[in-house]
Amino acid sequence: MAVTEQTITIGYADIKSKVKKHFSIIGKRLSDKQGNILFTGVTLSSTEEDILKQYVKDAAETFVSSFSPLIAGYTDNTDDVVFTYQRNRVSEGKANAFCSLFKSYVVDYVAYSVLSMTYADSARKYADDMTNHVNSALKLIFQKDAPASVSGNLTDMTGEVILN
């Protein structure tokens, strides 16, 4: 059977945008003692940008390590993390779901890493989501579909076995 590979690319800009959306939702519900809403205008310094990029890389490496038997390649550069995996065990639909779970895991990992420093209660939700994403991805990838049924039985088979 031929090996089918699929490449997944995580773009830093896409992840940053999604994380900022999560933070803006959280920020609308948090305020300081003066009643000012937090996170209304999320801006990042160059140092914070570098830290978020490191979180994206860490998230990808953590997720990919759970699937190491299937990983055919892994690359990270300044703006993207790319990995290729063997998807000959799953249909294209399941492979697309796996890709979505991976991207959601990265977003949740970055959000968790940032929030856990100051808002542990909010961060806990992201930790639970990360666990759910990995468990769901494991079920998708390592659950092999049953072979197609064939009409007939062993007595209908013909052929020979040669032992050396």
C-alpha positions in Angstrom: 0.0 0.0 0.0 1.3 3.4 -1.0 2.0 5.9 1.8 -0.1 9.0 1.6 1.2 12.1 3.3 -0.4 15.3 4.3 1.2 18.6 5.2 -0.2 20.9 7.8 1.0 24.5 8.1 0.4 26.7 11.1 0.8 30.4 10.3 1.9 32.6 13.2 -0.3 35.5 12.0 -3.4 33.3 11.9 -2.8 31.9 15.4 -2.0 35.3 16.8 -5.3 36.6 15.3 -7.3 33.8 16.8 -5.7 34.1 20.2 -6.4 37.9 20.3 -10.0 37.1 19.5 -10.2 34.8 22.5 -8.5 37.4 24.7 -10.9 40.1 23.6 -13.9 37.9 24.6 -12.3 37.3 28.0 -11.2 40.9 28.4 -14.8 42.2 27.9 -15.7 40.3 31.0 -12.7 41.4 33.1 -12.2 44.9 34.5 -9.8 46.6 36.9 -10.8 48.4 40.1 -11.7 51.6 38.3 -14.1 49.6 36.0 -11.9 49.8 32.9 -12.3 46.8 30.6 -9.1 44.8 30.2 -7.7 43.7 26.8 -9.8 46.2 24.9 -6.9 47.0 22.6 -4.4 44.1 22.6 -1.1 45.2 21.3 2.1 43.2 21.5 5.7 44.4 21.9 8.4 42.8 19.8 9.4 40.8 22.9 5.9 39.6 23.4 5.7 38.7 19.7 8.8 36.5 20.1 7.3 34.8 23.2 4.1 34.1 21.3 6.0 32.6 18.4 7.9 30.4 20.9 4.5 29.3 22.4 3.3 28.4 18.8 6.5 26.3 18.3 6.1 24.7 21.7 2.5 23.8 21.0 3.3 22.3 17.7 6.2 20.2 19.1 4.0 19.0 22.0 1.2 18.0 19.7 3.4 16.4 17.1 5.2 14.3 19.7 2.0 12.6 20.5 1.9 11.3 16.9 5.6 10.6 16.4 5.1 7.2 14.7 3.3 9.0 11.9 5.4 12.1 11.5 7.3 12.2 8.2 8.8 15.7 8.6 8.8 18.8 10.8 10.0 22.4 10.1 9.7 25.6 11.9 10.7 29.0 10.6 10.0 32.6 11.7 6.4 32.7 10.6 5.2 29.1 10.1 5.4 25.6 11.6 5.0 22.9 9.1 4.8 19.2 9.6 4.0 16.2 7.3 2.3 13.1 8.6 1.4 9.8 7.0 -2.4 9.7 6.6 -2.8 6.3 5.0 -4.7 5.1 8.1 -7.6 7.6 7.7 -9.9 9.0 5.1 -9.6 12.5 3.8 -12.5 13.7 6.0 -10.8 12.4 9.2 -7.5 13.9 8.0 -9.2 17.4 7.7 -10.7 17.0 11.2 -7.2 16.1 12.5 -5.8 19.3 10.9 -8.5 21.4 12.6 -7.9 19.8 16.0 -4.2 20.5 15.6 -4.8 24.2 14.9 -7.3 24.5 17.7 -4.7 22.8 20.0 -2.1 25.4 19.1 -4.5 28.3 19.7 -5.5 26.9 23.1 -1.9 26.2 24.1 -0.9 29.8 23.4 -3.9 31.2 25.2 -3.3 28.9 28.2 0.4 29.8 28.3 -0.4 33.5 28.4 -3.4 33.3 30.8 -1.8 30.9 33.3 0.6 33.6 34.3 -2.1 35.8 35.8 -5.6 34.3 35.3 -5.3 30.7 36.4 -9.1 30.2 36.4 -9.5 31.3 32.8 -6.5 29.3 31.8 -8.0 26.0 33.2 -10.6 26.0 30.4 -7.8 26.1 27.8 -5.9 23.3 29.5 -9.1 21.1 29.4 -9.6 22.0 25.7 -6.0 21.0 24.9 -6.5 17.6 26.5 -9.7 17.1 24.5 -8.1 18.1 21.2 -5.3 15.6 21.7 -7.6 12.8 22.8 -9.9 13.5 19.8 -7.0 13.6 17.4 -5.6 10.3 18.8 -9.0 8.6 18.2 -9.2 9.9 14.7 -5.7 8.9 13.6 -5.2 5.6 15.5 -8.7 4.2 14.8 -8.3 2.3 11.6 -11.4 1.9 9.6 -12.7 -1.6 9.2 -11.9 -3.2 5.8 -14.7 -3.4 3.3 -16.7 -6.6 3.5 -16.5 -9.1 0.7 -19.2 -11.6 -0.2 -17.9 -15.1 0.2 -15.9 -16.9 2.8 -12.6 -18.8 3.1 -13.9 -21.9 1.2 -14.5 -19.7 -1.8 -10.8 -18.6 -1.9 -8.3 -20.2 -4.3 -4.6 -20.0 -4.6 -1.5 -21.5 -3.1 1.0 -20.9 -0.3 4.7 -21.5 -1.0 6.9 -21.9 2.0 10.7 -21.7 1.5 
